[in-house]
């Protein structure tokens, strides 16, 4: 059994992973892969916690010269999830860095 790694003040260390993608199916598959990797090394996982979807809307004119009132609207949705891994060991961190995820998935990792 692995010992809990604590900082000098006695607080529990936490690895916070923020995952972002435009397609929610790819995002959910990536999150499942991260959680399975963490569970393989007996790490305590909290999440995935869904964050609000960021929506960017763009409005463009349909025509360049006439019909200025005709417009088209487009939007891009950025789906986000947060995963917390409590007391990560070195093996967990190494396994997560060697993880190959699909393109289009953005990952931010912070040690707290």
C-alpha positions in Angstrom: 0.0 0.0 0.0 1.4 3.4 -1.0 1.9 6.0 1.7 0.1 9.3 1.4 2.4 12.0 0.2 1.9 15.2 2.2 3.6 18.6 2.0 5.5 20.2 4.8 2.3 21.8 6.3 0.6 18.4 6.4 -1.9 19.1 3.6 -2.8 16.5 1.1 -1.3 17.0 -2.4 -3.7 17.1 -5.3 -3.2 16.9 -9.1 -5.8 19.0 -10.9 -6.4 18.1 -14.5 -8.5 20.4 -16.8 -9.5 18.8 -20.0 -11.0 20.8 -22.9 -12.3 19.8 -26.3 -14.7 20.9 -29.0 -16.4 17.5 -29.3 -17.9 16.0 -26.1 -17.6 12.4 -27.2 -13.9 12.7 -27.6 -13.7 14.6 -24.3 -15.6 11.9 -22.4 -13.4 9.1 -23.9 -10.2 11.0 -22.9 -11.5 11.5 -19.4 -12.3 7.8 -19.1 -8.8 6.9 -20.3 -7.3 9.3 -17.7 -9.4 7.9 -14.8 -8.7 4.3 -15.8 -5.0 5.0 -15.8 -5.2 6.6 -12.4 -7.3 3.8 -11.0 -4.8 1.2 -12.3 -2.2 2.7 -9.8 -4.7 2.9 -6.9 -5.0 6.7 -6.9 -8.0 8.3 -5.4 -9.9 10.1 -8.2 -12.5 12.9 -7.7 -14.5 13.7 -10.8 -15.0 14.2 -13.7 -16.7 17.4 -12.8 -18.3 19.1 -15.8 -17.7 22.8 -16.1 -20.0 25.2 -18.1 -19.7 24.9 -21.8 -18.0 28.0 -23.4 -20.0 29.1 -26.4 -18.5 31.5 -29.0 -20.9 32.9 -31.5 -20.0 34.6 -34.8 -22.4 36.5 -37.1 -21.3 37.1 -40.7 -23.0 38.7 -43.7 -24.3 36.3 -46.3 -23.6 38.6 -49.2 -20.7 40.9 -49.8 -22.5 43.6 -51.7 -26.3 43.5 -51.6 -28.7 42.0 -49.1 -26.9 43.4 -46.1 -29.7 42.2 -43.8 -29.1 38.5 -44.6 -26.8 37.1 -42.0 -25.5 33.6 -41.0 -24.7 32.7 -37.4 -22.1 30.1 -36.4 -21.0 28.9 -33.0 -18.1 27.0 -31.4 -18.7 25.1 -28.2 -15.8 24.3 -25.8 -16.6 21.5 -23.4 -14.6 21.3 -20.2 -14.1 18.8 -17.4 -12.0 18.8 -14.2 -10.5 15.7 -12.6 -8.7 15.8 -9.2 -6.3 13.0 -8.2 -5.5 13.0 -4.5 -2.1 11.9 -3.3 -0.6 11.1 -6.7 2.5 8.8 -6.6 5.3 9.1 -9.0 4.1 6.2 -11.1 0.7 7.8 -11.6 2.3 11.1 -12.8 4.6 9.2 -15.1 1.7 7.1 -16.6 -0.3 10.2 -17.2 2.5 12.0 -19.0 3.0 9.0 -21.3 -0.7 8.8 -22.1 -1.6 9.4 -25.8 -4.9 11.2 -26.2 -6.7 12.1 -29.4 -5.9 15.3 -31.2 -8.2 18.2 -30.4 -8.1 17.5 -26.6 -6.3 20.2 -24.5 -5.0 19.2 -21.1 -3.8 21.5 -18.3 -2.2 19.9 -15.2 -1.5 21.7 -12.0 -0.1 20.4 -8.7 -1.8 21.9 -5.7 
